Amino acid sequence: MERNSTACAMEWSIELEMALRSKNSGRRVEAILQIGQRLDQWNGEPEATMTVYNMFGLVPREERLFANTIFLRLADAFLLGDRLIRVSIVRVFLSLLRHRRDKNKSKRIKGILAKSRVHNHLELLKRVKVVFDLGDVESRALALVLFGCWADFAKDSAQIRYLVLSSLVSSNVLEVRASLFAAGCFSELADDFASVVLEMLVNIVTYPETVSTVRLAAVRVFAKMGFSFSIANRAYKTGLKLVLDSSGDDFLFTMLVSLSKLACKSTLLITEQVDLLLPLLSHEKTLCVRATALRCLHFIFAKGICHSLISAASVVKALFSMIDEPGVSSTMQCEALQILHQILLCKPTNSSWFDMPEFAELLAIVNNASRSPIASKSLKATEVLVSIVTKFRRAEMGSGGVCTLPLPSQAVSLIMDQITLLVKPLLDLSQFCSTVFQKVQSLLNLLLLLVDEHPDLGFLVLDKVHLFIEHLVNTYSNAMVGRQTDSAVDVEFIEEQNKAATSKLVCIINRILMSCLESLKEAGAITNQVFDKG
């Protein structure tokens, strides 16, 4: 078994100590950033078990001692180091904080900065507080950011709480912004602290002389007020009132984002937030307002927790016009398609989706968008279309009518046509840039989804892929014939580029072919025609 962080902890601690003793400032900074990468790795691993201890000959819990020693050495370096050292240490702990907030992380992974694992936290706070008390404005700000990163144990210190709250009314913008960061981190974990901060946020936001950067930073803290439903509800109602009373676009945009994040922490607030956002998609609103509302809706639906609470029909209807509206950017149109895609993926197949009169219109709009000359829009629309084809077969519409879904074979032809259109303008494979390749790869992955769901498509896909490969070969051969007659062109270099592009394509195409062959084998449909295509 490969040595994990637990087994390496002592070695890492010793290496850090030796590097921090160096007289070379660059060497110390390098060591700090290196231990940061190692701590990131450690932060994502579950706590060691007796099996791990026995395997590496370790004393149970000894890795915690080394972790605490590493933290203490970093705190000492923060206390005694120069500006560059302090900034490097703050970067390390900000990275650890981002990992802690990773929603995809396993619940059994608490992180190495959890209060239960940091036994010398009082010593850490003591050293950083000295920097706050005696340092300049920038040092105070860096100290506040560290307190925020250490919120799991710093929030319980009355002294640190006081420093954070008192810094919210500082005359220095840098210090106020750092204290807002720390206050937001504390508010995520402590209801009583969040209650006090909420009152102060309102004063900061509504005070006429508050500079714009501080006001927007304060608005972002509203998103952190979700430790309990009580405080989340209060923060949401307060933020909603500020939105209704506001006039500045920057404030409105930032508050809408914060309220959307806050609403996702409580299912009771989601419907209210969607009701707030939908009217902002109307033609009467500016494109900036509509784009922000769309981004917020995308964030909410991406969470996948609100689909049973929200009427899909109202959201779908609001998005329809945006997909084909001339004045709307392709980015916004793609985002609207992404929201529709998320709704489709989360709705059960036995739902009343097909009782909606909007479904036939949705099908027509998505089908039309999949043929758009804008590659990003057509790709996203094709993803939606494939989801419809793979998830639903045939559905009855409202008044006894029947809506026939696109045939899977039609989706295959559409995908291969799009791939060919992407490749056709290229003079040779050396022009197969990463952007084009990513789009081709995404389309080929959609083919995999179709074949997995509809094994009978195996031969059709083989046939289409065979034609595509022939097109590539002919394109490459014709291009190289032309290159041979041009002495100014480095033919060998171009051949190397072609080989690199070809190998990339071969990998993904091979997956398609294997999937098709497996499907055909399971269906007992391996024939001479299939071998001919090989």
TACOR-V735512 format. One line per field, one symbol per residue. psi: psi as a letter, one per 30 degrees, with the letter a starting at -180 (. if undefined). Layout:
psi=???
This chain:
psi=kkkaeeffeeeeeeeeeeeffkfjeeeeeeeeeefeeeeeeefgklkkleeeeeeghlkkgffeeeeeeeeeeeeeeeeflaeeeeeeeeeefeeeeeeegjffkkffjflfgkeffjfhfeeeeeeeeeeeeflaeeeeeeeeeeeeegeeffffkeeeeeeeeeffglfkeeeeeeeeeeeeeefffjeeeeeeeeeeeeeeefkegkleeeeeeeeffeffhgeleeeeeeeeeeeeeeefflfkeeeeeeeeeeeeeeeffjfffeeeeeeeeeffflfflleeeeeeeeeeeeeefffgfgfffkjeeeeeeffeffegkefkleeeeeeeeeeeeeeeefklfgageffkffeeeeeeeeeeffgkfjeeeeeeeeeeeeeeefekdkkkldhflkjklkkeeeeeeeeeeeeeeeeefkelffgileeeeeeeeeeeeeeeeeeeeifffeeeeeeeeeeeeeeeeeeeeeeeeeeffjffkjeeeeeeeeeeeeeeeeeeeeeeeeeeeeeeeefhgjleeeeef.
